[in-house]
Amino acid sequence: MTLPPFEEVVRIHGPTVWRVCRALLGPVEADDAWSETFLAALRAYPQLEPDSNVEAWLVTIAHRKAIDQHRVRARAPLPVPELPEGSAEAQTTVDGELWNEVKALPFTQRAAVTYHHLVGLPYAEIAAILGNSEAAARRAAADGIKTLRTRLARTMEGVVR
């Protein structure tokens, strides 16, 4: 048995994937997840076994795309009605100091802090990138944050005075 043309797969299974995306994400994000599902499926389709359950395969991809959308939503900043008060001069000083202090961290700490706190990667992935253990990645990030807090507390004392 051979696989049908991909256009036919989209025609047959598109409504099912749409229902899955809409049920998991709602109407706004469902369009993006549906598109991403079929883009990913198109790339992998040539390697699919001819006797595979195409519908289950597509639903699995849609499920993973929905999880990705939830993760993106969880990391998105929340709007606030107004910015907290503070002098722009003090904020510029703190921002500049923050980046100077981040640059001053040892490479492993700087990388662990960046990958976890700015990118949102889990420690297992950071460990794989850095070539160390998950515990070492967690320790490097914790040490980096501790150093930044200590150094920036001193900076803030100077700015507030």
C-alpha positions, 0 to 999 in steps of 0.5 A, a space after each residue: 500500500 502506498 501513501 496518498 498524495 499529501 493534498 488528499 491527506 490535508 483534504 481528508 484529515 484537515 477538519 479533524 486536525 482543525 477540531 483538535 486544534 480548536 478544542 485545545 487552543 480556542 479559535 484564535 490560536 487554532 489557525 496557527 497550530 493547524 498550519 504548523 501541524 501540516 507544515 511539520 507533517 509535510 516535512 515528515 510525510 515522505 518518511 511515514 510508513 505506508 501502513 501508518 495510521 495517518 489520522 493518529 499521526 496528524 493528531 499527535 503532531 497537532 497535540 505537540 503544536 498545541 503544547 508549543 502554543 501553550 508554552 509560548 502563551 505561558 512565557 508571554 509578558 502580561 500587559 499592565 495598566 501603567 508602568 511602575 514609577 521610577 526615574 528613567 536615569 536610575 533605570 538606565 543605570 541599572 540596565 547598563 549595570 545589569 548587562 555589565 554584570 552579566 558579561 562579567 559572569 564566568 561563561 558557564 554561569 552566564 550561559 546557564 542564566 541566559 538559557 534558563 532565565 531568558 530563553 526558558 530552556 529546562 536544565 536538562 537541555 542546558 546541560 546537553 548544550 554545555 556538556 555537563 550534568 543537569 545538576 551542574 547546569 542548575 548550580 551554574 544558573 543558581 550561582 550566576 543569579 546569586 552573584 547578580 543579586 549581590 552585585 546589583 544590590 550594591 548598585 541599587 544602593 548607590 542609585 537610590 542614595 
